[in-house]
Amino acid sequence: MTDTWVALEAGADPARRRGALRRAYESFATAGRVERPVRSVVAASWQRSARARVSQDGGASVELSDDGLVAYRDAHPLARVMPLFRELMGAYAMDGEHLMAVCDAHGRLLWVEGHRATRLLASRMNFVPGARWSETATGTNAPGTALTVDRPVQVFAAEHFQRPAHPWTCAAAPVHDPHTGRLLGAVDITGGDRLAHPHSLAFVGAVARAAESQLALLAPPPTTGSVRLAALGRDEALLVADGRKVRLSRRHSEILTLLARRPEGVVGDELLMDLYEDESVTPVTLRAELSRLRGLLGPGLLRSRPYRLAAPVDSDADTVARRLASGAVASAMSAYAGPLLPSSRAPTVVRLRRRLADQLRAALIARGDPGLLADWAYSPWGEDDLPVWRALASVLPVPQRPAALARVDELDARQGS
């Protein structure tokens, strides 16, 4: 394969590749070995799925239905671009006997539309509105894996981690908030072998970009002078200042995160202790980092003596904290894109990350809402969180409880050993 993101290149024989993938899949299922012709993106996803203990013979669980589903998706940001999705993909799905699906950032399908017979077939594996198709819940699949790797992905036949999905081909692309960069969800096209073509991946990627452009027109841009910092779930934060987007290095992300929480400013020695585990790091090193950051941001935003930001910074971490403080747990969870700068080892960033995560998970457990608990449990940061899995198992409807109880038993045995 010349493009690892494309499942089947133009002119390739779907039946032949399907057979080769089936053999490679069974080899992985029995011996844990990844063999050719499995693409690297699929191999990495299979390994993540195995670590998450996804059942290869299992299926998706439906978490939202009826009024709860309607209310949730009506309030979702992607509801605003559903007319666009239908305009661009509706006829394509109907004419090709495909499905168009849109999911949220947690992998829950919000809309599944298209050919009636195909919808019926897909419903047998719970590819229906309200079902969770995140990678940690159902393994390798286009919408779930696209959310995980944050780029368009095509998945063909036995590349799917769960066997019930092997007859299908799907291509999905993530959709982001155009102003903050926050992941909103993904748009997907699902069907048969006719989708196993590079054009379907390019098509769904173009639809996602069109949706982001439409969202940019529908939502007002940040006001002049406003500064927004997105640092949840990403190692390199995104700064939006006066409509200009700046992707920061890891160290600059840490510095901006700390300065955003200290509008009054911080002296160099204190900032040095906040940032570096190694006490041998000198003030010269910090000054050099700050000089590079000032050059990146421009002279007007970063000031010194003490080090501070010239304009108030609204960070996504602060948004979550404010919503928690007001008791808006569901709203806080919707804004939580993951741990704060997850790979950072800066002492104060580590403390801030733990504090925010602990506050949110405690609020989720206290609320006892199955959907919110599942959002945390099936996330990459929550897959080994035993207290949350216990809480989830205790509030799920009886038919959905066995899988959660099995996960509790597994984590209990692993963490107790």
Phi, psi and chi 1 to 4 in degrees:
 res  aa     phi    psi   chi1   chi2   chi3   chi4
   1 MET       -  130.2  -59.5  -68.1  -67.2      -
   2 THR   -85.8  -20.3   58.1      -      -      -
   3 ASP  -127.4  109.8 -175.6  -10.1      -      -
   4 THR   -65.7  -17.3 -171.9      -      -      -
   5 TRP   -86.7  -12.5  -57.6   98.9      -      -
   6 VAL   -95.9  128.5  173.3      -      -      -
   7 ALA   -76.0  -35.3      -      -      -      -
   8 LEU  -147.3  118.5 -159.3   67.8      -      -
   9 GLU   -75.2  157.7  -67.2 -178.4  -22.1      -
  10 ALA   -55.9  132.4      -      -      -      -
  11 GLY    90.1  -10.5      -      -      -      -
  12 ALA   -73.2  156.5      -      -      -      -
  13 ASP   -90.0  110.7 -178.4   -2.7      -      -
  14 PRO   -59.8  -40.5  -21.7   32.4      -      -
  15 ALA   -64.7  -41.0      -      -      -      -
  16 ARG   -66.5  -44.0 -177.7  175.0  179.5  179.7
  17 ARG   -68.8  -36.1 -176.1  161.3  178.1   83.2
  18 ARG   -58.2  -44.0 -174.2 -179.1  -72.0  -84.7
  19 GLY   -65.1  -43.2      -      -      -      -
  20 ALA   -63.5  -39.7      -      -      -      -
  21 LEU   -68.1  -36.1  -74.0  170.4      -      -
  22 ARG   -62.4  -41.7 -172.1 -178.3  -56.3  113.0
  23 ARG   -66.6  -41.6  -69.0 -171.8  -67.6  -87.1
  24 ALA   -65.6  -38.3      -      -      -      -
  25 TYR   -62.7  -46.9  176.8   87.7      -      -
  26 GLU   -65.3  -32.9  -66.1  -55.6  -29.4      -
  27 SER   -63.9  -41.6  175.6      -      -      -
  28 PHE   -67.6  -40.3 -179.3   81.6      -      -
  29 ALA   -64.5  -34.6      -      -      -      -
  30 THR   -94.0  -34.9   55.8      -      -      -
  31 ALA  -121.7   -6.0      -      -      -      -
  32 GLY    74.0   14.2      -      -      -      -
  33 ARG   -98.2  138.4  -64.8 -167.7  -54.2  -91.9
  34 VAL  -100.2  121.2  178.2      -      -      -
  35 GLU  -119.5  164.3  -58.4  175.7   -9.9      -
  36 ARG   -62.5  146.1  -63.2  180.0   65.7 -177.8
  37 PRO  -101.5   34.1   38.5  -36.3      -      -
  38 VAL   -69.9  127.9  178.0      -      -      -
  39 ARG   -69.9  155.4  -64.1  175.2  -71.0  148.7
  40 SER   -62.3  -37.7   58.2      -      -      -
  41 VAL   -66.2  -34.5   61.8      -      -      -
  42 VAL   -74.9  -41.4  173.3      -      -      -
  43 ALA   -58.6  -45.0      -      -      -      -
  44 ALA   -63.8  -38.2      -      -      -      -
  45 SER   -68.0  -41.6  177.6      -      -      -
  46 TRP   -57.8  -42.8  -79.4    3.0      -      -
  47 GLN   -66.2  -39.9  -69.4  161.0  -11.3      -
  48 ARG   -63.7  -41.7  -71.9 -168.0  -59.6  -91.4
  49 SER   -63.0  -40.9  -56.5      -      -      -
  50 ALA   -65.7  -41.1      -      -      -      -
  51 ARG   -64.0  -32.0  -73.1 -163.9  -60.4  -90.6
  52 ALA   -80.3    0.5      -      -      -      -
  53 ARG    60.8   38.0  -57.1  -62.7 -168.0  -87.4
  54 VAL   -71.2  134.2  176.3      -      -      -
  55 SER   -75.8  127.0  169.3      -      -      -
  56 GLN   -70.7  -19.9  -69.6  174.6  -61.3      -
  57 ASP  -105.3    5.6  -66.4  -52.6      -      -
  58 GLY   -84.2 -168.3      -      -      -      -
  59 GLY  -150.1  176.0      -      -      -      -
  60 ALA   -75.2  150.8      -      -      -      -
  61 SER  -105.7  142.4   59.8      -      -      -
  62 VAL   -89.4  121.2  177.9      -      -      -
  63 GLU  -109.7  -22.4  -62.2  178.1   -4.2      -
  64 LEU  -125.5  136.9  -68.9  172.9      -      -
  65 SER  -151.8  163.8   59.0      -      -      -
  66 ASP    52.6 -131.8  -56.9  -33.4      -      -
  67 ASP   -63.4  -35.1  -67.8  -15.5      -      -
  68 GLY   -63.4  -39.8      -      -      -      -
  69 LEU   -67.4  -45.3  171.2   63.4      -      -
  70 VAL   -60.9  -46.0  172.3      -      -      -
  71 ALA   -64.9  -40.7      -      -      -      -
  72 TYR   -66.3  -47.1  179.1   77.2      -      -
  73 ARG   -75.9  -28.2   68.0 -174.8 -175.9 -175.8
  74 ASP   -64.3  -30.9  -76.2   -7.4      -      -
  75 ALA   -89.7   -5.2      -      -      -      -
  76 HIS   -77.2  142.7 -164.2  -85.1      -      -
  77 PRO   -56.4  -31.2  -24.6   32.7      -      -
  78 LEU   -73.7  -11.8  -68.6 -179.1      -      -
  79 ALA   -61.1  -27.4      -      -      -      -
  80 ARG   -71.7  -20.7  -53.5  178.4   73.3 -172.7
  81 VAL  -112.1   11.3  -71.4      -      -      -
  82 MET   -60.8  -38.6  -83.7  -53.6  -63.1      -
  83 PRO   -58.2  -37.1  -26.4   36.5      -      -
  84 LEU   -66.5  -46.3  175.7   71.0      -      -
  85 PHE   -57.0  -43.8  -72.2  145.3      -      -
  86 ARG   -66.4  -38.1  -68.3 -177.4  178.5  116.6
  87 GLU   -66.0  -43.0  179.1 -177.9   -8.4      -
  88 LEU   -81.8  -31.0  -64.2  178.5      -      -
  89 MET  -117.3  -15.6  -58.9  178.3   71.6      -
  90 GLY   -59.5  -53.0      -      -      -      -
  91 ALA   -67.1  -36.6      -      -      -      -
  92 TYR   -61.1  -42.8  179.5   79.0      -      -
  93 ALA   -68.2  -44.2      -      -      -      -
  94 MET   -66.6  -47.5  -71.0  -62.7  -65.6      -
  95 ASP   -66.2  -34.2  -65.8  -14.8      -      -
  96 GLY   -93.7    3.7      -      -      -      -
  97 GLU    59.6   42.1  -61.1 -176.2    5.5      -
  98 HIS  -109.0  179.7  -52.4  -43.6      -      -
  99 LEU  -123.2  143.4  -61.8  178.2      -      -
 100 MET  -104.9  130.2  173.2 -166.6   73.3      -
 101 ALA  -131.9  147.1      -      -      -      -
 102 VAL  -130.6  130.3  177.7      -      -      -
 103 CYS  -122.9  164.5   68.8      -      -      -
 104 ASP   -86.3 -177.2   67.3    7.2      -      -
 105 ALA   -69.8  -12.2      -      -      -      -
 106 HIS   -97.5    6.3  -59.2  -71.2      -      -
 107 GLY    84.1    9.6      -      -      -      -
 108 ARG   -83.8  126.2  -77.1 -178.8  -58.2 -159.8
 109 LEU   -69.0  127.8  -60.6  179.4      -      -
 110 LEU  -102.2  -38.7  -56.9 -177.6      -      -
 111 TRP  -134.2  136.7  -67.5  -89.0      -      -
 112 VAL  -135.2  112.0  178.3      -      -      -
 113 GLU  -134.3  157.3  -59.0  176.5   -0.4      -
 114 GLY   142.9 -150.2      -      -      -      -
 115 HIS   -62.8  131.9 -166.0  -88.7      -      -
 116 ARG   -61.4  -46.3 -179.3  177.6  178.4 -177.9
 117 ALA   -64.1  -36.6      -      -      -      -
 118 THR   -69.1  -38.1  -50.1      -      -      -
 119 ARG   -61.2  -41.2  -72.9 -154.8  -41.7  -89.8
 120 LEU   -62.4  -45.8  179.5   60.6      -      -
 121 LEU   -62.8  -42.7  -71.8  172.7      -      -
 122 ALA   -66.9  -30.2      -      -      -      -
 123 SER   -64.7  -22.2   68.9      -      -      -
 124 ARG   -67.9  -19.9  -63.0  173.9 -176.1  172.4
 125 MET  -111.5   20.7   61.3  174.5 -177.3      -
 126 ASN    61.1   34.0  -89.9   -5.3      -      -
 127 PHE   -85.5   75.1 -164.7   81.7      -      -
 128 VAL  -138.7  159.5  -65.0      -      -      -
 129 PRO   -55.9  136.9  -26.6   36.0      -      -
 130 GLY    94.7  -11.9      -      -      -      -
 131 ALA   -87.4  147.8      -      -      -      -
 132 ARG   -94.4  121.4 -176.4 -177.2  -65.4  -86.9
 133 TRP  -119.6   34.0  -80.9   78.8      -      -
 134 SER   -69.2  157.8   64.3      -      -      -
 135 GLU   -63.7  -35.3 -164.8  179.0   75.3      -
 136 THR   -72.6  -15.9   51.5      -      -      -
 137 ALA   -98.4  -42.1      -      -      -      -
 138 THR  -124.2    9.3   56.1      -      -      -
 139 GLY    75.3 -162.3      -      -      -      -
 140 THR   -60.4  121.1  -51.6      -      -      -
 141 ASN  -161.0  158.0   69.8   88.8      -      -
 142 ALA   -61.5  -53.2      -      -      -      -
 143 PRO   -63.9  -43.4   14.8  -25.6      -      -
 144 GLY   -65.3  -42.3      -      -      -      -
 145 THR   -73.6  -34.7  -58.6      -      -      -
 146 ALA   -60.6  -38.9      -      -      -      -
 147 LEU   -66.6  -39.2  -67.1  173.2      -      -
 148 THR   -68.0  -45.5  -60.4      -      -      -
 149 VAL   -93.9   -7.4  -59.8      -      -      -
 150 ASP    57.9   50.1 -161.7   14.6      -      -
 151 ARG  -164.3  162.2   64.4  152.7  -63.9  155.8
 152 PRO   -61.5  139.6  -24.0   34.3      -      -
 153 VAL  -139.6  142.6  175.0      -      -      -
 154 GLN  -116.9  136.2 -170.6  177.4   49.1      -
 155 VAL  -129.9  129.3  178.3      -      -      -
 156 PHE  -124.0  127.8  169.6   66.5      -      -
 157 ALA    53.8 -126.1      -      -      -      -
 158 ALA   -72.6    4.3      -      -      -      -
 159 GLU   -67.6  -25.9  -69.9 -178.9  -25.3      -
 160 HIS   -61.7  142.6  -70.6   90.9      -      -
 161 PHE   -76.4  -31.6 -167.6   77.7      -      -
 162 GLN   -98.0  132.9  -68.5 -168.9  -40.5      -
 163 ARG   -58.7  -37.9  -71.9 -174.4  174.3   89.5
 164 PRO   -58.7  -19.7  -27.1   36.4      -      -
 165 ALA   -92.2   -1.6      -      -      -      -
 166 HIS   -61.7  -29.4  -76.3 -174.3      -      -
 167 PRO   -71.1   -6.2  -19.2   32.8      -      -
 168 TRP  -107.0  158.3  -61.2   86.6      -      -
 169 THR  -126.2  137.8  -62.0      -      -      -
 170 CYS  -144.9  153.8   48.5      -      -      -
 171 ALA  -138.0  134.8      -      -      -      -
 172 ALA  -142.5  155.0      -      -      -      -
 173 ALA  -138.7  140.0      -      -      -      -
 174 PRO   -73.0  153.8   26.5  -32.3      -      -
 175 VAL  -124.0  131.8 -177.6      -      -      -
 176 HIS  -117.0  156.6  -56.1   83.5      -      -
 177 ASP   -65.9  122.8 -177.1  -58.0      -      -
 178 PRO   -68.5  -19.4   24.0  -33.3      -      -
 179 HIS   -94.2  -36.4  -60.6  -56.2      -      -
 180 THR  -106.5  -16.4   67.4      -      -      -
 181 GLY    81.5   -0.1      -      -      -      -
 182 ARG   -65.7  136.8 -179.3  168.1   70.0   95.1
 183 LEU   -71.2  123.6 -176.4   63.2      -      -
 184 LEU   -98.4  -30.0  -60.8  176.8      -      -
 185 GLY   160.7 -154.4      -      -      -      -
 186 ALA  -148.2  154.3      -      -      -      -
 187 VAL  -113.2  140.2   58.7      -      -      -
 188 ASP  -137.3  147.8  167.0   84.1      -      -
 189 ILE  -122.7  127.9 -171.2   79.2      -      -
 190 THR  -129.2  138.6  -71.9      -      -      -
 191 GLY  -174.6 -143.5      -      -      -      -
 192 GLY  -102.4 -155.3      -      -      -      -
 193 ASP   -62.7  -23.9  -76.6   -2.2      -      -
 194 ARG   -64.9  -18.2  -80.0 -179.4  -68.5  177.1
 195 LEU   -84.7   -8.5  -77.6  178.1      -      -
 196 ALA   -79.4   68.9      -      -      -      -
 197 HIS  -151.0  144.2 -168.7  -77.2      -      -
 198 PRO   -55.0  -28.4  -25.0   33.6      -      -
 199 HIS   -62.7  -34.4  -69.1  169.0      -      -
 200 SER   -68.1  -35.3   67.1      -      -      -
 201 LEU   -68.8  -44.1 -176.9   64.0      -      -
 202 ALA   -63.6  -38.1      -      -      -      -
 203 PHE   -63.3  -49.5  173.3   61.2      -      -
 204 VAL   -68.8  -31.9   77.3      -      -      -
 205 GLY   -65.0  -39.5      -      -      -      -
 206 ALA   -66.9  -37.6      -      -      -      -
 207 VAL   -63.7  -42.3  170.5      -      -      -
 208 ALA   -61.9  -42.2      -      -      -      -
 209 ARG   -66.2  -36.8  -68.7 -167.8  -62.8  -88.3
 210 ALA   -64.4  -38.1      -      -      -      -
 211 ALA   -64.5  -41.6      -      -      -      -
 212 GLU   -64.2  -38.3  -68.7  171.0   -9.7      -
 213 SER   -65.1  -40.6  -62.6      -      -      -
 214 GLN   -64.6  -41.1 -178.9   75.7   -1.2      -
 215 LEU   -63.3  -36.5  -73.0  169.3      -      -
 216 ALA   -63.5  -35.1      -      -      -      -
 217 LEU   -75.1  -35.7  -65.6  173.1      -      -
 218 LEU   -75.6  -34.7  -66.9  172.0      -      -
 219 ALA   -99.0  136.4      -      -      -      -
 220 PRO   -66.9  142.6   23.8  -32.6      -      -
 221 PRO   -67.2  163.0   26.5  -34.1      -      -
 222 PRO   -57.1  143.5  -22.5   32.5      -      -
 223 THR   -68.6  155.5   57.1      -      -      -
 224 THR   -58.8  133.1  -58.7      -      -      -
 225 GLY    91.7  -10.2      -      -      -      -
 226 SER   -81.6  146.2   67.5      -      -      -
 227 VAL  -130.1  128.9 -178.4      -      -      -
 228 ARG  -124.5  132.9  176.2   76.8  179.5  169.8
 229 LEU  -121.4  121.4 -178.3   67.6      -      -
 230 ALA  -107.1  112.3      -      -      -      -
 231 ALA  -131.6    1.2      -      -      -      -
 232 LEU   -83.7  131.5  -67.7  177.5      -      -
 233 GLY    72.9   12.2      -      -      -      -
 234 ARG  -141.0  143.2   55.8  172.6   74.3 -148.2
 235 ASP   -82.7  -25.5  -67.5  -40.3      -      -
 236 GLU  -114.9  107.7  -63.3 -178.7  -18.2      -
 237 ALA   -68.5  158.1      -      -      -      -
 238 LEU  -114.2  123.3 -178.5   68.5      -      -
 239 LEU  -106.1  129.4 -175.8   75.4      -      -
 240 VAL  -117.8  113.5 -178.9      -      -      -
 241 ALA  -129.4  120.0      -      -      -      -
 242 ASP    53.6   37.8  -68.3  -25.7      -      -
 243 GLY    81.4   -5.6      -      -      -      -
 244 ARG   -93.1  129.5 -176.0  172.1   65.9  100.0
 245 LYS   -99.0  133.5  -64.2 -179.5 -178.7  178.8
 246 VAL  -129.9  120.0 -179.8      -      -      -
 247 ARG   -88.3  123.2 -171.9  173.0  -63.0  -81.1
 248 LEU   -94.5  152.9  -55.8  169.0      -      -
 249 SER   -69.2  170.4   70.3      -      -      -
 250 ARG   -61.7  -45.8  -65.0 -167.2  177.1 -165.0
 251 ARG   -67.1  -41.2 -175.9   59.8   76.7 -168.5
 252 HIS   -65.4  -32.8  -69.7  165.3      -      -
 253 SER   -62.2  -42.4  -60.9      -      -      -
 254 GLU   -64.3  -44.2  -66.4  167.5  -19.0      -
 255 ILE   -61.9  -47.4  -67.1  171.8      -      -
 256 LEU   -64.7  -38.4  -98.1  -65.4      -      -
 257 THR   -60.6  -42.9  -64.7      -      -      -
 258 LEU   -71.6  -42.3  -63.9  173.0      -      -
 259 LEU   -68.0  -32.0  -68.0 -179.5      -      -
 260 ALA   -63.3  -29.1      -      -      -      -
 261 ARG   -86.8   -7.1  -65.6 -174.2   60.9   84.3
 262 ARG  -127.0   71.4  -60.2  -75.6  -63.1  -85.8
 263 PRO   -61.6  -22.8   20.8  -32.2      -      -
 264 GLU   -75.3  -14.3   74.1  -79.9    6.6      -
 265 GLY   102.1  165.2      -      -      -      -
 266 VAL  -145.8  139.5   56.7      -      -      -
 267 VAL   -77.1  162.0  -63.0      -      -      -
 268 GLY   -59.9  -43.8      -      -      -      -
 269 ASP   -61.9  -39.4  -71.2  -15.0      -      -
 270 GLU   -70.2  -40.7 -171.7  175.2   -3.9      -
 271 LEU   -64.9  -35.1 -173.7   56.1      -      -
 272 LEU   -61.1  -43.8 -163.0   67.2      -      -
 273 MET   -68.5  -33.8  -66.2  176.1   61.4      -
 274 ASP   -66.4  -30.9  -73.2  -20.4      -      -
 275 LEU   -97.2  -35.3  -75.1  169.1      -      -
 276 TYR  -116.1  129.3  -64.5   97.7      -      -
 277 GLU   -70.9  -37.9  -66.8  178.6  -62.2      -
 278 ASP   -79.3  112.3 -174.4   -5.3      -      -
 279 GLU   -70.2  -10.6  -64.9 -178.0   -1.5      -
 280 SER   -81.6   -7.9   67.0      -      -      -
 281 VAL   -65.0  132.4  175.6      -      -      -
 282 THR   -93.7  159.4   66.1      -      -      -
 283 PRO   -58.8  -26.8  -25.4   34.4      -      -
 284 VAL   -62.0  -39.3  174.1      -      -      -
 285 THR   -61.5  -45.0  -60.1      -      -      -
 286 LEU   -65.2  -42.6  176.3   59.4      -      -
 287 ARG   -62.4  -36.7  -73.5 -161.9  -67.8  -89.5
 288 ALA   -65.0  -41.1      -      -      -      -
 289 GLU   -63.4  -42.9  -73.1  -73.0    0.7      -
 290 LEU   -67.1  -35.5  -71.8  162.3      -      -
 291 SER   -65.0  -42.5  177.4      -      -      -
 292 ARG   -64.8  -39.4  -75.2 -169.5  -74.4  -91.6
 293 LEU   -65.5  -40.6  179.2   58.3      -      -
 294 ARG   -62.7  -39.3 -177.7  177.9  -72.2  109.5
 295 GLY   -65.2  -32.7      -      -      -      -
 296 LEU   -73.6  -41.9 -178.0   66.3      -      -
 297 LEU   -85.4  -23.3  -59.2  178.7      -      -
 298 GLY    99.5  154.8      -      -      -      -
 299 PRO   -69.2  -16.9   25.5  -33.6      -      -
 300 GLY   -81.8  -19.9      -      -      -      -
 301 LEU   -93.8  -37.0 -173.7   57.0      -      -
 302 LEU  -106.0  122.6  179.0   59.4      -      -
 303 ARG  -117.4  166.5  -63.3  178.3  178.9  173.6
 304 SER  -128.8  169.3   55.9      -      -      -
 305 ARG    58.0   64.6  -62.4  179.9 -175.9  173.8
 306 PRO   -84.4  169.4   32.7  -36.1      -      -
 307 TYR   -68.6  127.8  -66.0  113.9      -      -
 308 ARG  -160.5  167.3   65.2 -161.6 -173.1  -82.2
 309 LEU  -100.1  139.6  -62.5  171.9      -      -
 310 ALA   -74.4  -18.7      -      -      -      -
 311 ALA  -128.5  150.1      -      -      -      -
 312 PRO   -61.1  140.8  -18.4   30.1      -      -
 313 VAL  -114.2  125.1  175.0      -      -      -
 314 ASP  -100.6  111.2 -174.5   20.3      -      -
 315 SER  -100.8  157.0   73.7      -      -      -
 316 ASP   -66.7  -29.2   51.2   -0.9      -      -
 317 ALA   -65.3  -40.3      -      -      -      -
 318 ASP   -65.2  -36.2  -70.4  -23.2      -      -
 319 THR   -60.3  -46.4  -62.2      -      -      -
 320 VAL   -61.9  -44.7  172.9      -      -      -
 321 ALA   -63.0  -41.4      -      -      -      -
 322 ARG   -63.8  -42.8  -75.1 -164.2  -55.4  -90.7
 323 ARG   -67.0  -37.8  -67.0  178.6 -178.8 -179.5
 324 LEU   -63.5  -43.5  -80.6  176.1      -      -
 325 ALA   -62.4  -29.1      -      -      -      -
 326 SER   -89.7   -0.9   67.2      -      -      -
 327 GLY    86.5    7.3      -      -      -      -
 328 ALA   -88.5   75.8      -      -      -      -
 329 VAL   -67.5  -45.6  178.7      -      -      -
 330 ALA   -61.2  -41.5      -      -      -      -
 331 SER   -66.9  -37.8 -177.6      -      -      -
 332 ALA   -63.7  -42.2      -      -      -      -
 333 MET   -65.8  -36.1 -175.4   61.8 -164.2      -
 334 SER   -67.2  -25.8   70.3      -      -      -
 335 ALA   -90.9   -8.9      -      -      -      -
 336 TYR   -87.2  103.4 -171.5   76.2      -      -
 337 ALA   -89.6    1.5      -      -      -      -
 338 GLY   137.7  177.7      -      -      -      -
 339 PRO   -59.6  151.4  -23.2   34.1      -      -
 340 LEU   -68.5  119.4  175.8   67.2      -      -
 341 LEU    38.8   68.7  -59.7  178.5      -      -
 342 PRO   -57.1  -27.1   13.2  -26.3      -      -
 343 SER   -94.9   -2.1  -64.1      -      -      -
 344 SER   -68.6  138.9  172.6      -      -      -
 345 ARG  -113.3    8.4  -61.9  174.8   64.0 -176.4
 346 ALA   -61.3  125.8      -      -      -      -
 347 PRO   -51.5  -45.8  -26.5   34.6      -      -
 348 THR   -74.1  -34.0  -59.9      -      -      -
 349 VAL   -63.9  -41.5  172.6      -      -      -
 350 VAL   -58.8  -43.6  170.5      -      -      -
 351 ARG   -65.0  -43.0  -72.6 -164.6  -66.5  -87.6
 352 LEU   -64.1  -40.9  -66.9  172.6      -      -
 353 ARG   -61.8  -47.4  179.2  169.2   65.1 -128.8
 354 ARG   -65.1  -40.6  -71.5  174.6  178.4  167.4
 355 ARG   -63.9  -45.9 -178.4 -169.5  -53.9  163.3
 356 LEU   -66.0  -43.8 -175.8   62.9      -      -
 357 ALA   -63.9  -42.5      -      -      -      -
 358 ASP   -64.6  -39.9  -72.3  -12.0      -      -
 359 GLN   -64.9  -42.9  -71.2  173.8  -15.7      -
 360 LEU   -69.3  -45.2 -179.9   53.3      -      -
 361 ARG   -65.8  -36.2   69.2 -162.7  -69.3  -87.9
 362 ALA   -63.8  -39.7      -      -      -      -
 363 ALA   -67.1  -38.2      -      -      -      -
 364 LEU   -64.9  -43.8  -65.9  173.2      -      -
 365 ILE   -63.9  -41.6  -68.4  171.4      -      -
 366 ALA   -66.3  -36.6      -      -      -      -
 367 ARG   -69.5  -39.4  173.4   66.7   63.8   89.2
 368 GLY    69.9   26.8      -      -      -      -
 369 ASP   -85.7  122.1 -179.2  -82.2      -      -
 370 PRO   -58.5  -41.6  -21.0   31.3      -      -
 371 GLY   -64.4  -44.4      -      -      -      -
 372 LEU   -67.5  -41.4  -64.1  177.9      -      -
 373 LEU   -63.6  -39.0  -73.2  167.0      -      -
 374 ALA   -66.7  -36.8      -      -      -      -
 375 ASP   -56.7  -40.9  -74.2  -15.0      -      -
 376 TRP   -74.4  -47.8 -176.1  -81.1      -      -
 377 ALA   -62.5  -37.2      -      -      -      -
 378 TYR   -91.9    8.1  -76.6  108.7      -      -
 379 SER   -85.7  160.2   68.4      -      -      -
 380 PRO   -58.4  -32.8  -25.3   34.1      -      -
 381 TRP   -84.9  -11.3   59.3   86.7      -      -
 382 GLY  -111.6   -0.2      -      -      -      -
 383 GLU   -65.3  -22.4   59.7 -174.4    3.0      -
 384 ASP  -112.6   17.3  -67.5  -31.3      -      -
 385 ASP   -86.3   93.3 -165.7  -34.8      -      -
 386 LEU   -59.9  -46.1 -179.4   54.8      -      -
 387 PRO   -58.7  -37.5  -25.4   35.2      -      -
 388 VAL   -69.7  -41.5  170.3      -      -      -
 389 TRP   -63.2  -37.4  -82.3   99.4      -      -
 390 ARG   -63.8  -44.2  -79.0  177.6  172.9  155.1
 391 ALA   -63.2  -40.8      -      -      -      -
 392 LEU   -63.0  -46.0  176.2   60.8      -      -
 393 ALA   -61.1  -31.1      -      -      -      -
 394 SER   -77.0  -18.8   70.3      -      -      -
 395 VAL  -113.8   -7.8  -63.0      -      -      -
 396 LEU   -69.3  149.7  -79.6  172.7      -      -
 397 PRO   -58.8  150.8  -21.1   31.0      -      -
 398 VAL   -52.6  -43.9  172.8      -      -      -
 399 PRO   -63.1  -25.7  -22.0   34.0      -      -
 400 GLN   -95.9    0.0  -60.9  177.0   19.3      -
 401 ARG   -78.0  -32.8 -159.0  169.4  -66.3  169.6
 402 PRO   -56.6  -42.5  -27.8   35.9      -      -
 403 ALA   -63.5  -41.4      -      -      -      -
 404 ALA   -67.7  -38.8      -      -      -      -
 405 LEU   -65.5  -37.3  -71.7  172.1      -      -
 406 ALA   -64.0  -39.5      -      -      -      -
 407 ARG   -66.0  -39.3 -176.7   65.3  171.7  160.8
 408 VAL   -60.4  -46.6  168.0      -      -      -
 409 ASP   -60.9  -42.0  -68.8  -17.5      -      -
 410 GLU   -63.9  -46.8  178.5 -170.4   -9.2      -
 411 LEU   -67.2  -37.7  -68.5  174.4      -      -
 412 ASP   -61.6  -44.4 -151.2    6.6      -      -
 413 ALA   -66.6  -41.0      -      -      -      -
 414 ARG   -70.1  -44.7 -171.4 -162.2  -49.8  170.4
 415 GLN   -79.9  -20.2  -63.9  179.1   16.3      -
 416 GLY   -87.1  -10.7      -      -      -      -
 417 SER   -84.1      -   58.9      -      -      -
